[in-house]
Structure formats: C-alpha cells, structure tokens
Amino acid sequence: MAVVPAFAQANCTAEIESNDAMQFNLKTMSVPASCKQYTVKLKHVGKMPKTAMGHNWVLAKTADMQAVANDGIAAGAGKDYLKAGDARVIAHTKLIGGGESDSVTFPVSKLKAGEDYTFFCSFPGHAGLMKGALTLAK
C-alpha cells in the first residue's frame, strides 16, 4: 500500500522574501487550483526596522492594486498601510521589519481563472518596485 508523502500538499504554501533594497525575491507566484487554502510566508531578510523599510504582502486584482495602495497610504502605519475592511484586498500579511516574518492563509476559492492578480507591498512608495503577478494554475 503506497503512503502519500507528507510533501504532497507543499505546493499549497509559498515563501517569499523582502529586503532592505525594496525587493521581493519572486516576481511571479502560481497557486494550484487543487489547493483549498493557500499560505504565503513573508520573511524580511533585511535589517532595517518596519518604520523605515517595512514590508507586507498584499494580494488584489491587478486593476485594484493602485487604488488599494493609495488608500493604504492614507490608512497609515498603524493599520499596516491598508484601509480597514477593504474588500478589494484578497489577502495580506501584517507589516514587518528586518528579521521578522508573517504569513497569511486564504481560500483559493477567492481566485478566479483568467483574472489578473498582483501581489505587492503597500508601504508608501514600495508598490512601484515590490510587486509581482499571481496566477491560478490549472
């Protein structure tokens, strides 16, 4: 009798790093449609505090990204640069500084095939560089 290996569900988790140079180490992420839940683990590998070089991982439809980022600036650092209750935000981590990490798990059912999604950092001025495409894979 074959035993299903423990890593069979590993594709339902992704790790992404952010740094003091305002960069993510991934430009694309692919979420398998077979996953019920998807977890993104964000690690800040830099040394600067979140007040100076904080990062988060935010997922929204590509068409909503700029508006979400703009509203996040107005919300301020205390709210992780995200407008409270923003329905356009599919998932997000908290804002973290150097050496910190956070993760978020969201239902894959929130993603639709053929839709364009962007992940980005909503810290003011970061979304221009810190962004990438997320796709729902078949």
N, CA, C and O atoms as a GROMACS GRO file, in nm:
protein
  552
    1MET      N    1   0.084  -0.119   0.000
    1MET     CA    2   0.000   0.000   0.000
    1MET      C    3   0.088   0.124   0.000
    1MET      O    4   0.173   0.140   0.088
    2ALA      N    5   0.070   0.210  -0.096
    2ALA     CA    6   0.150   0.332  -0.104
    2ALA      C    7   0.102   0.434  -0.002
    2ALA      O    8  -0.018   0.450   0.021
    3VAL      N    9   0.195   0.502   0.057
    3VAL     CA   10   0.164   0.608   0.152
    3VAL      C   11   0.185   0.741   0.081
    3VAL      O   12   0.287   0.763   0.016
    4VAL      N   13   0.088   0.829   0.094
    4VAL     CA   14   0.101   0.961   0.032
    4VAL      C   15   0.208   1.038   0.109
    4VAL      O   16   0.198   1.052   0.231
    5PRO      N   17   0.312   1.087   0.040
    5PRO     CA   18   0.418   1.159   0.111
    5PRO      C   19   0.368   1.288   0.175
    5PRO      O   20   0.273   1.351   0.126
    6ALA      N   21   0.430   1.326   0.281
    6ALA     CA   22   0.391   1.445   0.356
    6ALA      C   23   0.402   1.572   0.271
    6ALA      O   24   0.330   1.669   0.295
    7PHE      N   25   0.491   1.571   0.173
    7PHE     CA   26   0.510   1.691   0.093
    7PHE      C   27   0.407   1.706  -0.019
    7PHE      O   28   0.418   1.796  -0.101
    8ALA      N   29   0.308   1.619  -0.024
    8ALA     CA   30   0.208   1.625  -0.130
    8ALA      C   31   0.133   1.758  -0.130
    8ALA      O   32   0.093   1.806  -0.236
    9GLN      N   33   0.113   1.820  -0.014
    9GLN     CA   34   0.043   1.946  -0.006
    9GLN      C   35   0.138   2.066  -0.002
    9GLN      O   36   0.094   2.180   0.011
   10ALA      N   37   0.267   2.043  -0.013
   10ALA     CA   38   0.365   2.151  -0.003
   10ALA      C   39   0.343   2.260  -0.108
   10ALA      O   40   0.381   2.375  -0.087
   11ASN      N   41   0.282   2.224  -0.221
   11ASN     CA   42   0.259   2.324  -0.326
   11ASN      C   43   0.148   2.423  -0.290
   11ASN      O   44   0.118   2.513  -0.368
   12CYS      N   45   0.087   2.407  -0.173
   12CYS     CA   46  -0.018   2.499  -0.129
   12CYS      C   47   0.041   2.605  -0.034
   12CYS      O   48  -0.032   2.676   0.034
   13THR      N   49   0.173   2.612  -0.032
   13THR     CA   50   0.244   2.710   0.050
   13THR      C   51   0.355   2.771  -0.032
   13THR      O   52   0.422   2.701  -0.108
   14ALA      N   53   0.375   2.899  -0.018
   14ALA     CA   54   0.486   2.967  -0.084
   14ALA      C   55   0.560   3.052   0.018
   14ALA      O   56   0.500   3.104   0.112
   15GLU      N   57   0.690   3.064  -0.002
   15GLU     CA   58   0.770   3.153   0.081
   15GLU      C   59   0.826   3.263  -0.008
   15GLU      O   60   0.873   3.237  -0.119
   16ILE      N   61   0.820   3.385   0.041
   16ILE     CA   62   0.871   3.499  -0.035
   16ILE      C   63   0.952   3.585   0.062
   16ILE      O   64   0.914   3.603   0.178
   17GLU      N   65   1.062   3.639   0.012
   17GLU     CA   66   1.148   3.724   0.095
   17GLU      C   67   1.143   3.868   0.046
   17GLU      O   68   1.128   3.895  -0.073
   18SER      N   69   1.155   3.958   0.143
   18SER     CA   70   1.167   4.101   0.113
   18SER      C   71   1.298   4.149   0.176
   18SER      O   72   1.349   4.085   0.268
   19ASN      N   73   1.351   4.260   0.126
   19ASN     CA   74   1.481   4.305   0.177
   19ASN      C   75   1.488   4.457   0.192
   19ASN      O   76   1.390   4.527   0.165
   20ASP      N   77   1.603   4.506   0.236
   20ASP     CA   78   1.622   4.649   0.258
   20ASP      C   79   1.638   4.727   0.127
   20ASP      O   80   1.645   4.850   0.130
   21ALA      N   81   1.644   4.658   0.014
   21ALA     CA   82   1.655   4.725  -0.116
   21ALA      C   83   1.518   4.733  -0.185
   21ALA      O   84   1.510   4.750  -0.307
   22MET      N   85   1.411   4.722  -0.108
   22MET     CA   86   1.274   4.728  -0.162
   22MET      C   87   1.252   4.626  -0.273
   22MET      O   88   1.210   4.661  -0.383
   23GLN      N   89   1.279   4.501  -0.243
   23GLN     CA   90   1.261   4.396  -0.343
   23GLN      C   91   1.199   4.272  -0.280
   23GLN      O   92   1.226   4.240  -0.164
   24PHE      N   93   1.115   4.204  -0.358
   24PHE     CA   94   1.073   4.068  -0.327
   24PHE      C   95   1.167   3.977  -0.406
   24PHE      O   96   1.219   4.018  -0.509
   25ASN      N   97   1.188   3.855  -0.358
   25ASN     CA   98   1.274   3.763  -0.433
   25ASN      C   99   1.195   3.684  -0.538
   25ASN      O  100   1.253   3.603  -0.610
   26LEU      N  101   1.065   3.708  -0.548
   26LEU     CA  102   0.982   3.644  -0.651
   26LEU      C  103   0.909   3.752  -0.731
   26LEU      O  104   0.865   3.852  -0.676
   27LYS      N  105   0.897   3.729  -0.861
   27LYS     CA  106   0.821   3.819  -0.948
   27LYS      C  107   0.689   3.756  -0.989
   27LYS      O  108   0.597   3.825  -1.034
   28THR      N  109   0.679   3.624  -0.974
   28THR     CA  110   0.556   3.554  -1.007
   28THR      C  111   0.529   3.448  -0.902
   28THR      O  112   0.621   3.393  -0.841
   29MET      N  113   0.402   3.420  -0.882
   29MET     CA  114   0.359   3.312  -0.794
   29MET      C  115   0.244   3.242  -0.862
   29MET      O  116   0.160   3.305  -0.927
   30SER      N  117   0.239   3.110  -0.849
   30SER     CA  118   0.134   3.031  -0.911
   30SER      C  119   0.064   2.948  -0.803
   30SER      O  120   0.127   2.870  -0.732
   31VAL      N  121  -0.066   2.966  -0.793
   31VAL     CA  122  -0.146   2.894  -0.693
   31VAL      C  123  -0.217   2.778  -0.761
   31VAL      O  124  -0.298   2.800  -0.851
   32PRO      N  125  -0.188   2.654  -0.721
   32PRO     CA  126  -0.257   2.540  -0.781
   32PRO      C  127  -0.406   2.543  -0.750
   32PRO      O  128  -0.446   2.561  -0.636
   33ALA      N  129  -0.488   2.526  -0.853
   33ALA     CA  130  -0.633   2.526  -0.835
   33ALA      C  131  -0.678   2.412  -0.745
   33ALA      O  132  -0.787   2.417  -0.688
   34SER      N  133  -0.597   2.308  -0.732
   34SER     CA  134  -0.632   2.193  -0.649
   34SER      C  135  -0.623   2.224  -0.499
   34SER      O  136  -0.676   2.148  -0.417
   35CYS      N  137  -0.557   2.333  -0.463
   35CYS     CA  138  -0.545   2.370  -0.322
   35CYS      C  139  -0.677   2.429  -0.272
   35CYS      O  140  -0.742   2.506  -0.343
   36LYS      N  141  -0.716   2.392  -0.151
   36LYS     CA  142  -0.835   2.452  -0.089
   36LYS      C  143  -0.795   2.584  -0.023
   36LYS      O  144  -0.867   2.684  -0.032
   37GLN      N  145  -0.679   2.584   0.041
   37GLN     CA  146  -0.624   2.702   0.108
   37GLN      C  147  -0.482   2.722   0.054
   37GLN      O  148  -0.416   2.627   0.012
   38TYR      N  149  -0.437   2.846   0.054
   38TYR     CA  150  -0.301   2.877   0.010
   38TYR      C  151  -0.238   2.966   0.116
   38TYR      O  152  -0.298   3.062   0.162
   39THR      N  153  -0.116   2.932   0.153
   39THR     CA  154  -0.044   3.007   0.256
   39THR      C  155   0.078   3.074   0.196
   39THR      O  156   0.157   3.010   0.126
   40VAL      N  157   0.094   3.202   0.224
   40VAL     CA  158   0.212   3.276   0.183
   40VAL      C  159   0.287   3.316   0.308
   40VAL      O  160   0.231   3.379   0.399
   41LYS      N  161   0.415   3.278   0.313
   41LYS     CA  162   0.501   3.315   0.425
   41LYS      C  163   0.597   3.423   0.378
   41LYS      O  164   0.676   3.402   0.286
   42LEU      N  165   0.590   3.539   0.442
   42LEU     CA  166   0.676   3.652   0.408
   42LEU      C  167   0.785   3.664   0.512
   42LEU      O  168   0.759   3.666   0.632
   43LYS      N  169   0.910   3.673   0.464
   43LYS     CA  170   1.024   3.689   0.553
   43LYS      C  171   1.102   3.813   0.510
   43LYS      O  172   1.137   3.827   0.393
   44HIS      N  173   1.128   3.902   0.606
   44HIS     CA  174   1.207   4.024   0.578
   44HIS      C  175   1.351   3.989   0.613
   44HIS      O  176   1.386   3.977   0.730
   45VAL      N  177   1.436   3.974   0.511
   45VAL     CA  178   1.574   3.932   0.533
   45VAL      C  179   1.668   4.051   0.555
   45VAL      O  180   1.789   4.033   0.574
   46GLY      N  181   1.612   4.172   0.554
   46GLY     CA  182   1.693   4.291   0.578
   46GLY      C  183   1.713   4.316   0.726
   46GLY      O  184   1.678   4.233   0.810
   47LYS      N  185   1.769   4.432   0.758
   47LYS     CA  186   1.797   4.469   0.896
   47LYS      C  187   1.723   4.594   0.943
   47LYS      O  188   1.717   4.621   1.062
   48MET      N  189   1.667   4.670   0.848
   48MET     CA  190   1.602   4.796   0.884
   48MET      C  191   1.467   4.774   0.952
   48MET      O  192   1.397   4.678   0.920
   49PRO      N  193   1.431   4.863   1.047
   49PRO     CA  194   1.304   4.848   1.118
   49PRO      C  195   1.184   4.876   1.027
   49PRO      O  196   1.199   4.939   0.922
   50LYS      N  197   1.068   4.829   1.068
   50LYS     CA  198   0.949   4.846   0.982
   50LYS      C  199   0.910   4.992   0.965
   50LYS      O  200   0.842   5.026   0.868
   51THR      N  201   0.951   5.080   1.057
   51THR     CA  202   0.918   5.222   1.042
   51THR      C  203   0.993   5.284   0.924
   51THR      O  204   0.946   5.380   0.864
   52ALA      N  205   1.110   5.228   0.891
   52ALA     CA  206   1.190   5.282   0.781
   52ALA      C  207   1.178   5.200   0.653
   52ALA      O  208   1.174   5.256   0.543
   53MET      N  209   1.172   5.068   0.666
   53MET     CA  210   1.173   4.979   0.549
   53MET      C  211   1.081   4.860   0.576
   53MET      O  212   1.119   4.744   0.556
   54GLY      N  213   0.959   4.891   0.621
   54GLY     CA  214   0.862   4.785   0.648
   54GLY      C  215   0.805   4.728   0.520
   54GLY      O  216   0.792   4.798   0.419
   55HIS      N  217   0.770   4.600   0.526
   55HIS     CA  218   0.711   4.534   0.409
   55HIS      C  219   0.593   4.448   0.452
   55HIS      O  220   0.590   4.395   0.563
   56ASN      N  221   0.498   4.436   0.362
   56ASN     CA  222   0.391   4.340   0.377
   56ASN      C  223   0.368   4.275   0.242
   56ASN      O  224   0.426   4.317   0.142
   57TRP      N  225   0.284   4.175   0.240
   57TRP     CA  226   0.247   4.107   0.116
   57TRP      C  227   0.097   4.122   0.104
   57TRP      O  228   0.021   4.072   0.187
   58VAL      N  229   0.054   4.190  -0.001
   58VAL     CA  230  -0.087   4.219  -0.022
   58VAL      C  231  -0.127   4.163  -0.158
   58VAL      O  232  -0.053   4.177  -0.255
   59LEU      N  233  -0.243   4.099  -0.164
   59LEU     CA  234  -0.293   4.043  -0.290
   59LEU      C  235  -0.424   4.110  -0.327
   59LEU      O  236  -0.517   4.119  -0.246
   60ALA      N  237  -0.431   4.157  -0.452
   60ALA     CA  238  -0.554   4.218  -0.504
   60ALA      C  239  -0.560   4.192  -0.654
   60ALA      O  240  -0.461   4.152  -0.716
   61LYS      N  241  -0.676   4.217  -0.712
   61LYS     CA  242  -0.685   4.213  -0.857
   61LYS      C  243  -0.592   4.322  -0.909
   61LYS      O  244  -0.579   4.428  -0.847
   62THR      N  245  -0.527   4.297  -1.021
   62THR     CA  246  -0.434   4.393  -1.079
   62THR      C  247  -0.501   4.529  -1.099
   62THR      O  248  -0.439   4.633  -1.076
   63ALA      N  249  -0.626   4.528  -1.143
   63ALA     CA  250  -0.698   4.653  -1.168
   63ALA      C  251  -0.720   4.734  -1.040
   63ALA      O  252  -0.739   4.856  -1.046
   64ASP      N  253  -0.718   4.668  -0.923
   64ASP     CA  254  -0.743   4.736  -0.796
   64ASP      C  255  -0.615   4.776  -0.723
   64ASP      O  256  -0.621   4.852  -0.626
   65MET      N  257  -0.500   4.728  -0.768
   65MET     CA  258  -0.376   4.745  -0.693
   65MET      C  259  -0.345   4.890  -0.658
   65MET      O  260  -0.319   4.921  -0.541
   66GLN      N  261  -0.347   4.979  -0.755
   66GLN     CA  262  -0.308   5.118  -0.729
   66GLN      C  263  -0.402   5.185  -0.630
   66GLN      O  264  -0.357   5.259  -0.542
   67ALA      N  265  -0.531   5.162  -0.643
   67ALA     CA  266  -0.628   5.222  -0.552
   67ALA      C  267  -0.610   5.166  -0.410
   67ALA      O  268  -0.621   5.241  -0.313
   68VAL      N  269  -0.583   5.037  -0.398
   68VAL     CA  270  -0.560   4.976  -0.266
   68VAL      C  271  -0.435   5.039  -0.203
   68VAL      O  272  -0.434   5.072  -0.084
   69ALA      N  273  -0.329   5.055  -0.283
   69ALA     CA  274  -0.205   5.114  -0.232
   69ALA      C  275  -0.228   5.260  -0.190
   69ALA      O  276  -0.180   5.302  -0.084
   70ASN      N  277  -0.300   5.336  -0.271
   70ASN     CA  278  -0.328   5.476  -0.238
   70ASN      C  279  -0.410   5.489  -0.110
   70ASN      O  280  -0.379   5.572  -0.024
   71ASP      N  281  -0.514   5.406  -0.096
   71ASP     CA  282  -0.596   5.409   0.025
   71ASP      C  283  -0.515   5.363   0.146
   71ASP      O  284  -0.539   5.408   0.258
   72GLY      N  285  -0.418   5.273   0.123
   72GLY     CA  286  -0.333   5.224   0.231
   72GLY      C  287  -0.244   5.333   0.288
   72GLY      O  288  -0.220   5.338   0.408
   73ILE      N  289  -0.194   5.420   0.202
   73ILE     CA  290  -0.110   5.531   0.247
   73ILE      C  291  -0.190   5.618   0.343
   73ILE      O  292  -0.139   5.659   0.448
   74ALA      N  293  -0.314   5.646   0.309
   74ALA     CA  294  -0.400   5.728   0.394
   74ALA      C  295  -0.431   5.658   0.526
   74ALA      O  296  -0.450   5.724   0.628
   75ALA      N  297  -0.437   5.526   0.525
   75ALA     CA  298  -0.469   5.450   0.647
   75ALA      C  299  -0.356   5.459   0.750
   75ALA      O  300  -0.380   5.460   0.870
   76GLY      N  301  -0.231   5.465   0.700
   76GLY     CA  302  -0.118   5.482   0.790
   76GLY      C  303  -0.056   5.354   0.841
   76GLY      O  304  -0.108   5.244   0.822
   77ALA      N  305   0.060   5.370   0.906
   77ALA     CA  306   0.140   5.258   0.954
   77ALA      C  307   0.066   5.174   1.059
   77ALA      O  308   0.082   5.052   1.063
   78GLY      N  309  -0.012   5.239   1.142
   78GLY     CA  310  -0.084   5.167   1.247
   78GLY      C  311  -0.182   5.064   1.195
   78GLY      O  312  -0.221   4.972   1.266
   79LYS      N  313  -0.221   5.081   1.069
   79LYS     CA  314  -0.313   4.987   1.006
   79LYS      C  315  -0.242   4.906   0.897
   79LYS      O  316  -0.306   4.854   0.805
   80ASP      N  317  -0.108   4.896   0.907
   80ASP     CA  318  -0.027   4.821   0.810
   80ASP      C  319  -0.042   4.874   0.668
   80ASP      O  320  -0.027   4.800   0.571
   81TYR      N  321  -0.071   5.004   0.655
   81TYR     CA  322  -0.091   5.069   0.525
   81TYR      C  323  -0.197   4.998   0.441
   81TYR      O  324  -0.180   4.977   0.321
   82LEU      N  325  -0.306   4.961   0.508
   82LEU     CA  326  -0.421   4.902   0.440
   82LEU      C  327  -0.548   4.962   0.499
   82LEU      O  328  -0.563   4.970   0.621
   83LYS      N  329  -0.639   5.004   0.413
   83LYS     CA  330  -0.766   5.058   0.458
   83LYS      C  331  -0.844   4.946   0.529
   83LYS      O  332  -0.856   4.836   0.475
   84ALA      N  333  -0.895   4.974   0.647
   84ALA     CA  334  -0.968   4.874   0.725
   84ALA      C  335  -1.087   4.821   0.645
   84ALA      O  336  -1.164   4.898   0.589
   85GLY      N  337  -1.100   4.690   0.642
   85GLY     CA  338  -1.214   4.627   0.576
   85GLY      C  339  -1.219   4.642   0.426
   85GLY      O  340  -1.325   4.627   0.366
   86ASP      N  341  -1.106   4.670   0.362
   86ASP     CA  342  -1.102   4.690   0.217
   86ASP      C  343  -1.135   4.559   0.145
   86ASP      O  344  -1.054   4.466   0.146
   87ALA      N  345  -1.252   4.551   0.085
   87ALA     CA  346  -1.297   4.430   0.017
   87ALA      C  347  -1.214   4.397  -0.106
   87ALA      O  348  -1.218   4.284  -0.156
   88ARG      N  349  -1.138   4.493  -0.156
   88ARG     CA  350  -1.053   4.468  -0.274
   88ARG      C  351  -0.929   4.386  -0.237
   88ARG      O  352  -0.866   4.327  -0.325
   89VAL      N  353  -0.895   4.383  -0.109
   89VAL     CA  354  -0.778   4.307  -0.063
   89VAL      C  355  -0.821   4.161  -0.044
   89VAL      O  356  -0.907   4.130   0.039
   90ILE      N  357  -0.759   4.073  -0.121
   90ILE     CA  358  -0.792   3.930  -0.114
   90ILE      C  359  -0.724   3.867   0.007
   90ILE      O  360  -0.783   3.785   0.077
   91ALA      N  361  -0.600   3.906   0.031
   91ALA     CA  362  -0.523   3.854   0.144
   91ALA      C  363  -0.408   3.948   0.172
   91ALA      O  364  -0.363   4.020   0.083
   92HIS      N  365  -0.359   3.948   0.298
   92HIS     CA  366  -0.242   4.031   0.330
   92HIS      C  367  -0.177   3.983   0.459
   92HIS      O  368  -0.241   3.926   0.547
   93THR      N  369  -0.046   4.008   0.467
   93THR     CA  370   0.024   3.986   0.592
   93THR      C  371   0.026   4.118   0.668
   93THR      O  372  -0.018   4.221   0.617
   94LYS      N  373   0.076   4.114   0.790
   94LYS     CA  374   0.098   4.239   0.863
   94LYS      C  375   0.227   4.302   0.812
   94LYS      O  376   0.305   4.237   0.742
   95LEU      N  377   0.250   4.426   0.847
   95LEU     CA  378   0.372   4.498   0.811
   95LEU      C  379   0.485   4.449   0.903
   95LEU      O  380   0.469   4.446   1.025
   96ILE      N  381   0.597   4.410   0.845
   96ILE     CA  382   0.709   4.357   0.923
   96ILE      C  383   0.838   4.433   0.892
   96ILE      O  384   0.852   4.493   0.785
   97GLY      N  385   0.930   4.429   0.986
   97GLY     CA  386   1.061   4.491   0.968
   97GLY      C  387   1.169   4.384   0.955
   97GLY      O  388   1.139   4.265   0.953
   98GLY      N  389   1.294   4.429   0.944
   98GLY     CA  390   1.407   4.339   0.927
   98GLY      C  391   1.410   4.227   1.031
   98GLY      O  392   1.393   4.251   1.150
   99GLY      N  393   1.432   4.103   0.984
   99GLY     CA  394   1.442   3.988   1.071
   99GLY      C  395   1.309   3.929   1.113
   99GLY      O  396   1.305   3.826   1.179
  100GLU      N  397   1.200   3.993   1.074
  100GLU     CA  398   1.067   3.944   1.113
  100GLU      C  399   1.004   3.865   0.999
  100GLU      O  400   1.048   3.871   0.884
  101SER      N  401   0.899   3.791   1.034
  101SER     CA  402   0.823   3.718   0.932
  101SER      C  403   0.676   3.714   0.973
  101SER      O  404   0.641   3.734   1.090
  102ASP      N  405   0.592   3.688   0.875
  102ASP     CA  406   0.449   3.674   0.898
  102ASP      C  407   0.395   3.587   0.786
  102ASP      O  408   0.460   3.570   0.683
  103SER      N  409   0.276   3.533   0.806
  103SER     CA  410   0.215   3.453   0.700
  103SER      C  411   0.066   3.480   0.695
  103SER      O  412   0.006   3.529   0.791
  104VAL      N  413   0.008   3.448   0.582
  104VAL     CA  414  -0.136   3.462   0.563
  104VAL      C  415  -0.185   3.339   0.485
  104VAL      O  416  -0.119   3.292   0.393
  105THR      N  417  -0.301   3.290   0.524
  105THR     CA  418  -0.365   3.178   0.455
  105THR      C  419  -0.500   3.227   0.407
  105THR      O  420  -0.576   3.289   0.482
  106PHE      N  421  -0.531   3.198   0.281
  106PHE     CA  422  -0.659   3.241   0.225
  106PHE      C  423  -0.720   3.129   0.142
  106PHE      O  424  -0.648   3.044   0.090
  107PRO      N  425  -0.853   3.130   0.128
  107PRO     CA  426  -0.919   3.028   0.047
  107PRO      C  427  -0.892   3.052  -0.102
  107PRO      O  428  -0.909   3.163  -0.152
  108VAL      N  429  -0.850   2.947  -0.171
  108VAL     CA  430  -0.822   2.958  -0.314
  108VAL      C  431  -0.950   2.990  -0.392
  108VAL      O  432  -0.943   3.041  -0.504
  109SER      N  433  -1.065   2.962  -0.334
  109SER     CA  434  -1.193   2.993  -0.399
  109SER      C  435  -1.211   3.143  -0.423
  109SER      O  436  -1.297   3.184  -0.501
  110LYS      N  437  -1.129   3.227  -0.356
  110LYS     CA  438  -1.135   3.372  -0.380
  110LYS      C  439  -1.073   3.410  -0.514
  110LYS      O  440  -1.093   3.522  -0.561
  111LEU      N  441  -0.999   3.319  -0.575
  111LEU     CA  442  -0.933   3.345  -0.704
  111LEU      C  443  -1.017   3.287  -0.818
  111LEU      O  444  -1.076   3.180  -0.805
  112LYS      N  445  -1.020   3.360  -0.928
  112LYS     CA  446  -1.096   3.314  -1.045
  112LYS      C  447  -1.002   3.294  -1.163
  112LYS      O  448  -0.911   3.374  -1.186
  113ALA      N  449  -1.023   3.186  -1.237
  113ALA     CA  450  -0.941   3.157  -1.355
  113ALA      C  451  -0.953   3.270  -1.455
  113ALA      O  452  -1.063   3.322  -1.478
  114GLY      N  453  -0.842   3.310  -1.513
  114GLY     CA  454  -0.842   3.413  -1.616
  114GLY      C  455  -0.835   3.555  -1.562
  114GLY      O  456  -0.823   3.650  -1.640
  115GLU      N  457  -0.843   3.573  -1.431
  115GLU     CA  458  -0.834   3.706  -1.370
  115GLU      C  459  -0.686   3.739  -1.346
  115GLU      O  460  -0.607   3.650  -1.317
  116ASP      N  461  -0.650   3.867  -1.359
  116ASP     CA  462  -0.513   3.910  -1.332
  116ASP      C  463  -0.502   3.957  -1.186
  116ASP      O  464  -0.578   4.044  -1.142
  117TYR      N  465  -0.408   3.899  -1.113
  117TYR     CA  466  -0.384   3.935  -0.973
  117TYR      C  467  -0.241   3.985  -0.957
  117TYR      O  468  -0.150   3.938  -1.024
  118THR      N  469  -0.224   4.080  -0.866
  118THR     CA  470  -0.092   4.133  -0.836
  118THR      C  471  -0.070   4.125  -0.686
  118THR      O  472  -0.158   4.160  -0.607
  119PHE      N  473   0.049   4.078  -0.647
  119PHE     CA  474   0.089   4.088  -0.507
  119PHE      C  475   0.187   4.204  -0.498
  119PHE      O  476   0.265   4.228  -0.590
  120PHE      N  477   0.181   4.276  -0.386
  120PHE     CA  478   0.264   4.396  -0.372
  120PHE      C  479   0.282   4.431  -0.225
  120PHE      O  480   0.216   4.375  -0.138
  121CYS      N  481   0.373   4.525  -0.200
  121CYS     CA  482   0.393   4.580  -0.068
  121CYS      C  483   0.323   4.716  -0.064
  121CYS      O  484   0.343   4.799  -0.153
  122SER      N  485   0.238   4.738   0.040
  122SER     CA  486   0.162   4.863   0.044
  122SER      C  487   0.231   4.974   0.125
  122SER      O  488   0.172   5.080   0.145
  123PHE      N  489   0.355   4.949   0.172
  123PHE     CA  490   0.430   5.057   0.239
  123PHE      C  491   0.444   5.170   0.137
  123PHE      O  492   0.474   5.143   0.020
  124PRO      N  493   0.424   5.297   0.178
  124PRO     CA  494   0.427   5.408   0.082
  124PRO      C  495   0.552   5.408  -0.008
  124PRO      O  496   0.665   5.404   0.040
  125GLY      N  497   0.528   5.412  -0.139
  125GLY     CA  498   0.635   5.418  -0.236
  125GLY      C  499   0.694   5.283  -0.277
  125GLY      O  500   0.776   5.277  -0.368
  126HIS      N  501   0.654   5.176  -0.210
  126HIS     CA  502   0.714   5.046  -0.240
  126HIS      C  503   0.648   4.970  -0.354
  126HIS      O  504   0.715   4.892  -0.423
  127ALA      N  505   0.519   4.990  -0.377
  127ALA     CA  506   0.447   4.910  -0.475
  127ALA      C  507   0.501   4.923  -0.617
  127ALA      O  508   0.482   4.834  -0.700
  128GLY      N  509   0.568   5.034  -0.647
  128GLY     CA  510   0.626   5.051  -0.780
  128GLY      C  511   0.732   4.947  -0.813
  128GLY      O  512   0.743   4.903  -0.928
  129LEU      N  513   0.810   4.908  -0.712
  129LEU     CA  514   0.914   4.807  -0.730
  129LEU      C  515   0.874   4.670  -0.675
  129LEU      O  516   0.904   4.567  -0.734
  130MET      N  517   0.805   4.673  -0.562
  130MET     CA  518   0.774   4.548  -0.492
  130MET      C  519   0.637   4.496  -0.533
  130MET      O  520   0.537   4.515  -0.463
  131LYS      N  521   0.636   4.429  -0.647
  131LYS     CA  522   0.511   4.371  -0.696
  131LYS      C  523   0.542   4.255  -0.787
  131LYS      O  524   0.654   4.240  -0.836
  132GLY      N  525   0.442   4.174  -0.809
  132GLY     CA  526   0.456   4.059  -0.898
  132GLY      C  527   0.319   4.007  -0.936
  132GLY      O  528   0.217   4.051  -0.883
  133ALA      N  529   0.318   3.913  -1.029
  133ALA     CA  530   0.194   3.856  -1.078
  133ALA      C  531   0.164   3.725  -1.007
  133ALA      O  532   0.252   3.641  -0.987
  134LEU      N  533   0.038   3.707  -0.968
  134LEU     CA  534  -0.007   3.581  -0.910
  134LEU      C  535  -0.112   3.523  -1.002
  134LEU      O  536  -0.205   3.592  -1.044
  135THR      N  537  -0.098   3.397  -1.032
  135THR     CA  538  -0.192   3.330  -1.122
  135THR      C  539  -0.252   3.206  -1.057
  135THR      O  540  -0.191   3.145  -0.969
  136LEU      N  541  -0.369   3.171  -1.099
  136LEU     CA  542  -0.434   3.048  -1.058
  136LEU      C  543  -0.401   2.943  -1.163
  136LEU      O  544  -0.441   2.954  -1.279
  137ALA      N  545  -0.326   2.842  -1.121
  137ALA     CA  546  -0.282   2.738  -1.215
  137ALA      C  547  -0.388   2.628  -1.223
  137ALA      O  548  -0.458   2.601  -1.126
  138LYS      N  549  -0.398   2.565  -1.337
  138LYS     CA  550  -0.496   2.458  -1.356
  138LYS      C  551  -0.451   2.330  -1.287
  138LYS      O  552  -0.521   2.229  -1.292
   0.00000   0.00000   0.00000
